[in-house]
Amino acid sequence: MGMKKLLDKLGDLLDPAVEKRKKHRKQLKSILKELKSREKALQQKLETTGDERKRDRLQKELDIVHKQRMKGISAMRSGDGNKNSENEQNNE
């Protein structure tokens, strides 16, 4: 095992919040993958559907899935910045 892996494990043991953030990030990534595949499937259905009522419903669902995915991406990006704010709160 390399030095980097050993230091990562040691850091996880000393700071359990790090491990919790890693698990949360991993779960978020898997959810984002599912949302992306769902968004692609809805887009394909929308392109092949001719009925106007179905197209409206599919478009609404596609908009919702897209917004959820964008919200998840922004949460994942801002999750990196949360480390510093958590440390500041703990130091006070």
DSSP file (Angstrom, degrees, kcal/mol; ACC not computed):
  #  RESIDUE AA STRUCTURE BP1 BP2  ACC     N-H-->O    O-->H-N    N-H-->O    O-->H-N    TCO  KAPPA ALPHA  PHI   PSI    X-CA   Y-CA   Z-CA
    1    1 A M              0   0    0      0, 0.0     2,-0.0     0, 0.0     0, 0.0   0.000 360.0 360.0 360.0 135.8    0.0    0.0    0.0
    2    2 A G     >  -     0   0    0      1,-0.1     4,-2.0     4,-0.0     5,-0.2  -0.227 360.0-110.5 -76.4 165.8    1.3    3.4   -1.0
    3    3 A M  H  > S+     0   0    0      1,-0.2     4,-2.6     2,-0.2     5,-0.2   0.872 116.5  56.3 -63.5 -38.2    2.0    6.3    1.4
    4    4 A K  H  > S+     0   0    0      1,-0.2     4,-2.3     2,-0.2    -1,-0.2   0.921 107.6  47.7 -62.5 -43.8   -0.8    8.3    0.0
    5    5 A K  H  > S+     0   0    0      2,-0.2     4,-2.5     1,-0.2    -1,-0.2   0.898 111.7  50.9 -64.1 -40.0   -3.4    5.5    0.7
    6    6 A L  H  X S+     0   0    0     -4,-2.0     4,-2.4     1,-0.2    -1,-0.2   0.917 110.9  47.9 -63.3 -42.6   -2.0    5.1    4.2
    7    7 A L  H  X S+     0   0    0     -4,-2.6     4,-2.5     2,-0.2    -1,-0.2   0.877 110.5  52.3 -66.5 -36.4   -2.3    8.9    4.9
    8    8 A D  H  X S+     0   0    0     -4,-2.3     4,-2.3     2,-0.2    -2,-0.2   0.926 110.7  47.3 -63.3 -44.1   -5.8    8.9    3.5
    9    9 A K  H  X S+     0   0    0     -4,-2.5     4,-2.1     2,-0.2    -2,-0.2   0.906 112.4  49.7 -64.2 -40.8   -6.8    6.0    5.8
   10   10 A L  H  X S+     0   0    0     -4,-2.4     4,-2.3     1,-0.2    -1,-0.2   0.914 110.2  50.6 -63.5 -42.7   -5.2    7.8    8.8
   11   11 A G  H  X S+     0   0    0     -4,-2.5     4,-2.2     1,-0.2     7,-0.2   0.891 109.0  51.9 -61.9 -39.4   -7.0   11.0    7.9
   12   12 A D  H  < S+     0   0    0     -4,-2.3     7,-0.3     1,-0.2    -1,-0.2   0.890 110.6  48.1 -64.1 -39.1  -10.3    9.1    7.7
   13   13 A L  H  < S+     0   0    0     -4,-2.1    -2,-0.2     1,-0.2    -1,-0.2   0.885 115.0  44.3 -69.0 -37.9   -9.7    7.6   11.1
   14   14 A L  H  < S+     0   0    0     -4,-2.3    -2,-0.2     1,-0.3    -1,-0.2   0.806 124.7  32.5 -77.7 -29.0   -8.8   11.0   12.7
   15   15 A D    >X  -     0   0    0     -4,-2.2     3,-1.5    -5,-0.2     4,-0.8  -0.815  62.4-177.2-130.7  92.3  -11.6   12.9   11.1
   16   16 A P  H 3> S+     0   0    0      0, 0.0     4,-1.8     0, 0.0     5,-0.1   0.715  80.0  70.8 -64.1 -19.5  -14.8   10.8   10.6
   17   17 A A  H 3> S+     0   0    0      1,-0.2     4,-2.3     2,-0.2     5,-0.2   0.825  92.6  58.3 -65.2 -30.0  -16.5   13.8    8.8
   18   18 A V  H <> S+     0   0    0     -3,-1.5     4,-2.2    -7,-0.2    -1,-0.2   0.932 105.9  47.2 -64.4 -45.9  -14.2   13.2    5.9
   19   19 A E  H  X S+     0   0    0     -4,-0.8     4,-2.2    -7,-0.3    -1,-0.2   0.887 110.8  52.4 -63.4 -38.6  -15.4    9.7    5.4
   20   20 A K  H  X S+     0   0    0     -4,-1.8     4,-2.4     1,-0.2    -1,-0.2   0.910 109.3  49.1 -63.9 -42.4  -19.0   10.8    5.7
   21   21 A R  H  X S+     0   0    0     -4,-2.3     4,-2.5     1,-0.2    -2,-0.2   0.888 109.7  52.6 -63.9 -38.8  -18.4   13.5    2.9
   22   22 A K  H  X S+     0   0    0     -4,-2.2     4,-2.1     2,-0.2    -2,-0.2   0.915 110.9  46.3 -63.5 -43.1  -16.8   10.8    0.7
   23   23 A K  H  X S+     0   0    0     -4,-2.2     4,-2.4     2,-0.2    -2,-0.2   0.915 112.7  50.1 -64.7 -42.9  -19.8    8.5    1.1
   24   24 A H  H  X S+     0   0    0     -4,-2.4     4,-2.4     1,-0.2    -2,-0.2   0.913 111.2  48.8 -62.1 -42.8  -22.2   11.4    0.4
   25   25 A R  H  X S+     0   0    0     -4,-2.5     4,-2.2     2,-0.2    -1,-0.2   0.885 110.2  51.4 -64.8 -39.4  -20.3   12.4   -2.7
   26   26 A K  H  X S+     0   0    0     -4,-2.1     4,-1.9     2,-0.2    -2,-0.2   0.916 111.5  47.0 -65.2 -42.9  -20.3    8.8   -4.0
   27   27 A Q  H  X S+     0   0    0     -4,-2.4     4,-2.2     1,-0.2    -2,-0.2   0.905 111.2  51.8 -63.7 -41.8  -24.0    8.5   -3.5
   28   28 A L  H  X S+     0   0    0     -4,-2.4     4,-2.4     1,-0.2    -2,-0.2   0.890 107.2  53.2 -63.2 -39.9  -24.6   11.9   -5.2
   29   29 A K  H  X S+     0   0    0     -4,-2.2     4,-2.0     1,-0.2    -1,-0.2   0.914 109.2  48.2 -61.4 -43.4  -22.5   10.8   -8.2
   30   30 A S  H  X S+     0   0    0     -4,-1.9     4,-2.0     1,-0.2    -1,-0.2   0.890 111.5  49.9 -67.0 -37.8  -24.6    7.6   -8.6
   31   31 A I  H  X S+     0   0    0     -4,-2.2     4,-2.4     1,-0.2    -1,-0.2   0.907 109.4  52.0 -64.7 -41.3  -27.8    9.6   -8.4
   32   32 A L  H  X S+     0   0    0     -4,-2.4     4,-2.1     1,-0.2    -2,-0.2   0.869 107.5  52.5 -64.3 -36.3  -26.5   12.1  -11.0
   33   33 A K  H  X S+     0   0    0     -4,-2.0     4,-2.2     2,-0.2    -1,-0.2   0.926 110.2  48.2 -63.4 -44.2  -25.7    9.2  -13.4
   34   34 A E  H  X S+     0   0    0     -4,-2.0     4,-2.3     1,-0.2    -2,-0.2   0.909 111.5  49.8 -62.5 -42.4  -29.2    7.8  -13.0
   35   35 A L  H  X S+     0   0    0     -4,-2.4     4,-2.5     1,-0.2    -1,-0.2   0.882 109.3  52.2 -64.6 -37.8  -30.7   11.2  -13.7
   36   36 A K  H  X S+     0   0    0     -4,-2.1     4,-2.2     2,-0.2    -1,-0.2   0.921 110.8  46.3 -65.4 -43.5  -28.6   11.7  -16.7
   37   37 A S  H  X S+     0   0    0     -4,-2.2     4,-2.2     2,-0.2    -2,-0.2   0.883 113.2  50.1 -67.1 -36.6  -29.6    8.4  -18.2
   38   38 A R  H  X S+     0   0    0     -4,-2.3     4,-2.5     2,-0.2    -2,-0.2   0.895 109.3  51.9 -65.7 -39.6  -33.3    9.2  -17.4
   39   39 A E  H  X S+     0   0    0     -4,-2.5     4,-2.1     2,-0.2    -2,-0.2   0.911 110.3  48.2 -63.7 -42.3  -32.9   12.6  -19.1
   40   40 A K  H  X S+     0   0    0     -4,-2.2     4,-2.2     2,-0.2    -2,-0.2   0.907 111.7  50.0 -64.3 -41.6  -31.5   11.0  -22.2
   41   41 A A  H  X S+     0   0    0     -4,-2.2     4,-2.3     1,-0.2    -2,-0.2   0.912 111.3  48.3 -64.2 -42.3  -34.3    8.5  -22.3
   42   42 A L  H  X S+     0   0    0     -4,-2.5     4,-2.6     1,-0.2    -1,-0.2   0.888 109.7  53.0 -65.0 -38.4  -36.9   11.1  -21.9
   43   43 A Q  H  X S+     0   0    0     -4,-2.1     4,-1.9     2,-0.2    -1,-0.2   0.905 109.9  48.0 -63.6 -41.0  -35.3   13.2  -24.7
   44   44 A Q  H  X S+     0   0    0     -4,-2.2     4,-1.6     2,-0.2    -2,-0.2   0.909 112.2  49.0 -66.0 -41.9  -35.4   10.2  -27.0
   45   45 A K  H  X S+     0   0    0     -4,-2.3     4,-1.6     1,-0.2    -2,-0.2   0.913 109.7  52.7 -61.5 -42.1  -39.1    9.5  -26.2
   46   46 A L  H  < S+     0   0    0     -4,-2.6    -1,-0.2     1,-0.2    -2,-0.2   0.889 108.5  50.0 -61.8 -40.1  -39.9   13.2  -26.8
   47   47 A E  H  < S+     0   0    0     -4,-1.9    -1,-0.2     1,-0.2    -2,-0.2   0.819 115.7  42.0 -68.7 -30.9  -38.3   13.1  -30.2
   48   48 A T  H  < S+     0   0    0     -4,-1.6     2,-0.3    -3,-0.1    -1,-0.2   0.630  93.4  96.2 -93.2 -14.1  -40.2   10.0  -31.3
   49   49 A T     <  -     0   0    0     -4,-1.6    -4,-0.0    -5,-0.1     0, 0.0  -0.591  44.3-178.4 -83.0 136.3  -43.6   10.9  -29.9
   50   50 A G        +     0   0    0     -2,-0.3     2,-0.3     5,-0.0    -1,-0.1   0.694  52.6  99.1-102.4 -25.1  -46.1   12.5  -32.2
   51   51 A D     >  -     0   0    0      1,-0.1     4,-2.2     2,-0.0     5,-0.1  -0.481  65.3-146.2 -70.1 128.0  -49.0   13.0  -29.8
   52   52 A E  H  > S+     0   0    0     -2,-0.3     4,-2.1     1,-0.2     5,-0.1   0.860  96.2  51.7 -65.9 -37.8  -49.1   16.6  -28.6
   53   53 A R  H  > S+     0   0    0      2,-0.2     4,-2.2     1,-0.2    -1,-0.2   0.916 112.1  46.5 -65.5 -43.1  -50.5   15.7  -25.1
   54   54 A K  H  > S+     0   0    0      1,-0.2     4,-2.9     2,-0.2     5,-0.2   0.887 110.5  53.7 -66.0 -37.9  -47.7   13.1  -24.5
   55   55 A R  H  X S+     0   0    0     -4,-2.2     4,-2.5     2,-0.2    -2,-0.2   0.910 108.7  49.0 -63.1 -41.8  -45.1   15.6  -25.8
   56   56 A D  H  X S+     0   0    0     -4,-2.1     4,-2.2     2,-0.2    -2,-0.2   0.930 113.5  46.4 -62.8 -45.4  -46.3   18.2  -23.3
   57   57 A R  H  X S+     0   0    0     -4,-2.2     4,-2.4     1,-0.2    -2,-0.2   0.923 113.9  47.9 -63.7 -44.3  -46.2   15.7  -20.4
   58   58 A L  H  X S+     0   0    0     -4,-2.9     4,-2.8     1,-0.2    -1,-0.2   0.888 110.3  52.4 -63.5 -39.3  -42.7   14.4  -21.5
   59   59 A Q  H  X S+     0   0    0     -4,-2.5     4,-2.4    -5,-0.2    -1,-0.2   0.908 109.9  48.5 -64.4 -41.1  -41.4   17.9  -21.8
   60   60 A K  H  X S+     0   0    0     -4,-2.2     4,-2.1     2,-0.2    -2,-0.2   0.928 113.6  46.6 -63.5 -44.5  -42.6   18.8  -18.3
   61   61 A E  H  X S+     0   0    0     -4,-2.4     4,-2.5     1,-0.2    -2,-0.2   0.899 111.7  51.7 -64.5 -39.8  -41.0   15.6  -16.9
   62   62 A L  H  X S+     0   0    0     -4,-2.8     4,-2.4     1,-0.2    -1,-0.2   0.896 108.7  51.1 -63.1 -41.0  -37.8   16.3  -18.8
   63   63 A D  H  X S+     0   0    0     -4,-2.4     4,-2.4     2,-0.2    -1,-0.2   0.903 110.8  48.7 -62.8 -41.6  -37.6   19.9  -17.4
   64   64 A I  H  X S+     0   0    0     -4,-2.1     4,-2.4     2,-0.2    -2,-0.2   0.936 112.5  46.8 -64.7 -47.0  -38.1   18.5  -13.8
   65   65 A V  H  X S+     0   0    0     -4,-2.5     4,-2.4     1,-0.2    -2,-0.2   0.902 112.3  51.2 -62.6 -40.8  -35.4   15.9  -14.2
   66   66 A H  H  X S+     0   0    0     -4,-2.4     4,-2.5     1,-0.2    -1,-0.2   0.923 110.4  48.1 -63.2 -44.3  -33.0   18.4  -15.8
   67   67 A K  H  X S+     0   0    0     -4,-2.4     4,-2.3     2,-0.2    -1,-0.2   0.898 111.5  50.3 -63.9 -40.0  -33.5   20.9  -12.9
   68   68 A Q  H  X S+     0   0    0     -4,-2.4     4,-2.2     2,-0.2    -1,-0.2   0.911 111.4  49.0 -62.8 -41.8  -32.9   18.1  -10.4
   69   69 A R  H  X S+     0   0    0     -4,-2.4     4,-2.3     2,-0.2    -2,-0.2   0.916 111.3  48.4 -65.2 -43.3  -29.7   17.1  -12.1
   70   70 A M  H  X S+     0   0    0     -4,-2.5     4,-2.4     1,-0.2    -1,-0.2   0.881 110.9  51.5 -64.3 -37.9  -28.4   20.7  -12.3
   71   71 A K  H  X S+     0   0    0     -4,-2.3     4,-2.0     2,-0.2    -1,-0.2   0.901 110.4  49.2 -65.4 -40.2  -29.2   21.2   -8.6
   72   72 A G  H  X S+     0   0    0     -4,-2.2     4,-2.2     2,-0.2    -2,-0.2   0.886 110.1  50.9 -65.5 -39.0  -27.3   18.0   -7.8
   73   73 A I  H  X S+     0   0    0     -4,-2.3     4,-2.3     2,-0.2    -2,-0.2   0.920 111.2  47.3 -65.1 -43.3  -24.3   19.1   -9.8
   74   74 A S  H  X S+     0   0    0     -4,-2.4     4,-2.4     1,-0.2    -1,-0.2   0.870 111.2  52.1 -67.0 -34.4  -24.2   22.5   -8.1
   75   75 A A  H  X S+     0   0    0     -4,-2.0     4,-1.1     2,-0.2    -1,-0.2   0.890 110.0  49.1 -66.5 -38.1  -24.5   20.8   -4.7
   76   76 A M  H  X S+     0   0    0     -4,-2.2     4,-0.6     2,-0.2    -2,-0.2   0.904 112.7  47.2 -68.1 -40.4  -21.6   18.5   -5.6
   77   77 A R  H >< S+     0   0    0     -4,-2.3     3,-0.8     1,-0.2     4,-0.5   0.903 114.0  46.4 -67.4 -40.9  -19.5   21.4   -6.7
   78   78 A S  H 3X S+     0   0    0     -4,-2.4     4,-0.9     1,-0.2     3,-0.4   0.680  96.2  76.8 -76.1 -15.8  -20.3   23.5   -3.6
   79   79 A G  H 3< S+     0   0    0     -4,-1.1     4,-0.5     1,-0.2    -1,-0.2   0.806  88.4  58.3 -62.6 -29.4  -19.6   20.4   -1.4
   80   80 A D  T X< S+     0   0    0     -3,-0.8     3,-0.7    -4,-0.6     4,-0.3   0.859 105.5  49.0 -68.0 -34.7  -15.9   21.0   -1.9
   81   81 A G  T >> S+     0   0    0     -4,-0.5     4,-1.0    -3,-0.4     3,-0.5   0.674  94.6  75.0 -77.4 -17.4  -16.3   24.5   -0.4
   82   82 A N  H 3X S+     0   0    0     -4,-0.9     4,-2.3     1,-0.2     5,-0.2   0.735  80.2  72.5 -69.0 -21.7  -18.2   23.2    2.6
   83   83 A K  H <> S+     0   0    0     -3,-0.7     4,-2.2    -4,-0.5    -1,-0.2   0.936  98.8  45.8 -57.0 -47.5  -15.1   21.7    4.2
   84   84 A N  H <> S+     0   0    0     -3,-0.5     4,-2.3    -4,-0.3    -1,-0.2   0.897 112.1  49.8 -66.7 -41.2  -13.8   25.1    5.1
   85   85 A S  H  X S+     0   0    0     -4,-1.0     4,-2.0     2,-0.2    -1,-0.2   0.867 110.4  51.0 -67.5 -34.8  -17.1   26.4    6.5
   86   86 A E  H  X S+     0   0    0     -4,-2.3     4,-2.2     2,-0.2    -2,-0.2   0.915 110.7  48.8 -66.6 -42.1  -17.4   23.2    8.6
   87   87 A N  H  X S+     0   0    0     -4,-2.2     4,-1.8    -5,-0.2    -2,-0.2   0.892 110.3  51.3 -64.9 -39.0  -13.9   23.7   10.0
   88   88 A E  H  X S+     0   0    0     -4,-2.3     4,-0.9     1,-0.2    -1,-0.2   0.892 110.5  48.7 -63.9 -39.3  -14.7   27.4   10.8
   89   89 A Q  H  < S+     0   0    0     -4,-2.0     3,-0.4     1,-0.2    -2,-0.2   0.882 111.0  50.3 -67.9 -38.1  -17.8   26.4   12.6
   90   90 A N  H  < S+     0   0    0     -4,-2.2    -1,-0.2     1,-0.2    -2,-0.2   0.833 107.6  54.0 -69.4 -31.4  -16.0   23.7   14.6
   91   91 A N  H  <        0   0    0     -4,-1.8    -1,-0.2     1,-0.2    -2,-0.2   0.721 360.0 360.0 -76.2 -20.4  -13.2   26.2   15.6
   92   92 A E     <        0   0    0     -4,-0.9    -1,-0.2    -3,-0.4    -2,-0.1   0.485 360.0 360.0 -75.6 360.0  -15.7   28.8   17.0
